[in-house]
């Protein structure tokens, strides 16, 4: 449940209450001398500051195996190429360059 911050205007007392949105609407209707103070919100997660979610080595290894099984796919461009020889990488780049779409 969200936490809302309220202000009792005559006494200038501020407090927080945890309630549902429907309860908040009813509470404000029943108490006209109380108003809600807009509060900030918290953002949590790995997506802040462009960090992005972290993946473990097992996941990356499995993605590389799938990419190697499908060499012409976008997944191969992203995850493949780590276990390929120099000749295979150059051959793929030439084929990609001259591919007719």
VENJOGI-V13073 format. One record per helix or strand of 2 or more residues. SS is the DSSP state (H for helix, E for strand). FROM is the first residue (numbers start at 1). TO is the last residue. Records with the same first field share a line. If there is no record, write none. Layout:
SS->FROM-TO, FROM-TO
This chain:
E->3-8, 13-18, 34-37
H->21-30, 48-50, 57-69, 74-79, 86-97
